[in-house]
């Protein structure tokens, strides 16, 4: 085996799609955002709490965390 080849499947984890790794897929995120727009305040907070751990993208995670914080502690 050449030295460049990964030694195990875990070394290929960065190549796996988000759904395989337990993160939300693009389709799930699109559906989630549509549901979020139509949900009431308390439902919106619950939806965000359930989805946040599944968001891989740092920028989207930060934006959704900000939305959750605004629902929980409105200024």
ABEGO torsion letter per residue (X at the ends): XBAABBABAAAAAAABBAAAAGBBBAAAAAAAAAAAAABBAAAAAAAAAAAAAABABAAAAAAAAAAAAAAABBX
